[in-house]
Amino acid sequence: MDIDTRLLQIFYEIYRNASVSKASEYLGIGQPTVSIGLNKLREHFHDPLFVRIGNKMQPTDLAKDIYPLVIDILSKLHNINQYKIEFDPSSSTAEFTISMTDISHLVLLPKLINYLQAHAPNVRLNIVPIDMQTPAKMASGEIDLAIGFLPQLEAGFYQQTLFKQHYIVLASANHPRLKGTHISDNEYRQEMHIDVLATGGHYVVEHELQKLGVTRNILLKLPSYLGVGLVVKETDAIATIPHYLSRVLLSRGDIKRLELPYAFPEYSVKQHWHARAHTNPQNQWLRRICFELFCET
């Protein structure tokens, strides 16, 4: 017979109280149950363990020998049951790995860094791109959080919407042909375009234009959004970009935004995390901060 935790607790309380009845009161179980447990222990050790002397249950020599071992086991079990990861952002030196798009680098990251400097000065960030390996790295614990457009995550992941994204057209403020706040279908087809080959949004743009039968006159292809503002500013080429990024680029001047002539669908930008990190206090804190800083829903 294997001895379970319940039997060890019965042994401990009888030893401590020198009484079966008092042990049952402390454990909140019936006295017959305590007696049955004691009998199982006696059978296991082939020893009475406790003998009645007067009105007290006195331990045998074997009971005295195993008592320290029982205390040690129960103490360790208590510590395991009470164990939790403590996280104090003001003193933590944790490093978080966050998977982001290049748009998030420009729009979201500065706000997060400013918050950390004020409230968690010793916390560090490691920013990596969103790619095909991102879900696997979240599952393995290499990536703590992913912020962006990840439409095809399998089971085992959580997600939380931060804001909705839609597309606009970016053009030079001094563009010789495009006036006003809208661009027509004909103008969109005739103007030269900068195509950004970033993951996520790029495929949304291409898919919608293909459905509409619109073929762009591509002047330049960029691997990311990082240089699109400067190229638009200095040339007559236009770019179709997420409106969230346009806020940053417009603040730098000499650029204007135009409304698309097409009804592109919105998509959600979310933060994603794996189930393995769901109850981790550090990860919970990071998710809460990102939600508070970036949520616009």
N, C-alpha and C positions, 0 to 999 in steps of 0.2 A: 504493500500500500504506500502510495506517495503521500507525503504530508503537504496539505495546502495551507494557504495563508490563514484561513478561518480557524484551523486547528491550532496553529501557532498562537493566534490571538487568544484562544481559549486557554491554552497552557499559560501564557503570560499573565492573564488576568487572575487565574486561580492562584498562581505563584504570588502575585502582587497582593492579592486580597486575602489569601489563606482561607478562601471560602468559595464553594461552588455557587451558592445563592448570590453572593455579592458580585461574583464574576458575571453571572447572568444579568443582573441589574445593570452593570456598567456596559455590557455589550448590547443590551436591549433585546435579548433573546430569552426564550423560556429555559427554566432550569433543566428540564429533561433534555433539551438540545445540548446544553453544556455537558451534562453527564454522558450523553452518547458520544460527544466529541472526546471527552476524557477517556472513555473506554477504548476508542479507536487508537488513541495515543498509547495507551497501556499495551494494547495488542502489538502495536508496531515496535515498541521498545522492549517488550517482554519484561516490563517493570511497572510496579504500581504508580510510580512517579510522585503521588501524594498519599499520605496515610493520615487518618484522623487521629489526632491526639488532643483530648479535651474537646473543645468546640472549634478547633482549627485544623485546616488541612496542611500538614507539614511536608515539605519536599524531601524526596529520597536523595541519596548521593548522586544518582544519575540525573535527576531533575536539576540538582545544583550545578552539575557539570554543563548541561546543555542550556541553562538559563541565559548565560552571557551571549551564546550563539543566537538564541531566539531574539534577544534584544537587538543585536546587530542587524539581523535580517529585517526585522520589523522597522527599524530605524531607516535602513536603506530603502525599503519599500515606501516609507513615508516621504523620504526626500525625492524619490522618483515621482510619486503622485503630485507633490507640490512644486515640482521643477517647472520653471518657465524662463524664457529668455528675457532678460531685462534690457531695455533699450532707452537710453537717455540721449536724445539728439544733441543736446548742448555739450556733452562730453564725449560722444561716440567718435571713434576713428574709423568707422565702417567705410568701405568702398563699394558703391553700387555700380553695376554694369547695366546700362540702359541702351536698348536698341531703338534707334530713331532714324527718321528720314532726314534728308538734308534741309527740308523745309523746317522741321522741328529745330534743327541747329540754329537757324536764323530767327525763328519766331518764339519758340518756347524756352530754349536753353538759357538765354540771358536772364529771363525772369526766374528760373529755377536756381541758377547760380547766385543771384542776388539774395534770394531767400535763404539759401544755405549759408552764405557768408554772415547773415544777420542772426540766424537761429541755430545753425549746426556748423560752426566754423571749421571743425576738424573732419567733417564728412567729405569724402572725395567721390568723384564721378569718373566712370570709364564709359565713353560713348562709342557704340559700335553701330554699323549700318544694319538696316533691315534687309535680310536676304532669305534665300531658301533654307538656310540652316538655323534661322532664328527660332522656330518652334522647338527643334531638337535641343538647342542650347538652353532654352527656357526649361525644358523638361529635365535636363541634366543639372540645372542649377548654375550654369555658366552665365546666364543672363537673368537679371532680377525682374526686369520690366521692359515691355516693348510699347512704344507710343507711335501710332500711325495707322495705316490702312492695311490690315491683315485679314482679308475676307474669308480665308479658307483654313481656319484652325480646327483641329480635330478635338475629340473629347478630351477632357482633362485640363482645359484652359478656362479661365474666367476673363470677362471683359467688361469694360465700363465706358460708356460714351462720354467724351469730353466736349465735342462741338461738331456741328455740321459744316461740311465744306462744299462750296460750289465754285464754278470757274468764271473768270472774267478775262478780258483781253487787256494786255499792257502795251502801251505805245509811248513813243517820245512825246513830251508836251509840245514840241515844235514840229510834229509830224506834218508834212506838207499837204496831205490829202485828207486825213481823218480829223473831222471837226465834231464838236458836240460830245455827247456822253454815250452814244451808241455806235456800233458798227453794223453795217448792213450785210446781208448775205452775199451780195455781189462784191462788196469791198473785202469781205473776209476771204473770198475765193481768189481775189486778184492780188492782195498784198503778199509780200514775202514774210515767211514765218520762221521763228526760232522754235525748233522742236526739242523738248527736254525729255531725255530718255530715262528719267527717274522711275523707280518702281512704283506701283500703286496707281497714282493719278494718271500717269501717262497712258495706261491701258484704258482708263475710263474715257479719256479724250479721244483716243484713236477709235475705240469701239463705237462711240456715239457719232463721230464724223462719218465712219463707214456706213452706219445705218442710214444716215442722211444723204449719202452719196457725195459728200464733200471731200475734195482732194486739195490739200494745202500745197502751196508753192514753198517748199522748204529751202531756205537759204542756208541754215546752219543747224547742226544737231549738237546739243550739249549733253554731257553725261549726268549733269545735276542742275539744280536751280541756282547754285551759288553765283554764277556769273551772268545770269539772265538779265538782271536789272541794268548793269553797265552796258551790255550790248544793245538793249532796247533804247537806252538813253542816248547812245552815240550813233545810232543808225535809224533807218526808216523801217526796219523789220519789227514785226509785232510778235507777241508771245501769249499763248493761252495758259494761264496759271491759276492756281487756287487763290481765292480771294483773301485767305488768311495771310498768305505771303505778300500780297499786294499792299497790305497795311504798312509793312516794314519798308518796302521799296518806295512807296509813294512819299514816305516821310523824308526821303533823301533828296526830293525835288527833281524837277525837269522830266517827270514821268506822269502819265495820266492813265486812268482806267476807263475802259469802255465796256458796256454791257454786250454780251454775246447775242447774235441774232437767233440762237437756237436754245431750246429748253433742255439743257443738260440736267440730268438728275443729280441731286445732292448725294453725298455719301458721308458716313460717319467716321470721324477720327476718334479712336478709342485707345485706352490703355489696356494692355493684355498681360496676364500673368498665369503661371502654371499652378495647378492645385497643390503642389508640394510647398509653395510659398504662401499659400492662402492665409494660414494662421500664424505666420512668422511675424513677430512684432516689428522688426525692422522693415520688412516689406509692406506691412500694413501702414506704417508711418509714411513711407515713401509714396504709396498710392494715395493716401489721404492728402498729402501736400500737393501732389500733381493735380488731383481733382480740384482742390480749392484754388489753385493758381490758374488752371487752364479751362475749367468747365464753363461753358456758355449755354448749356441746355436749359 
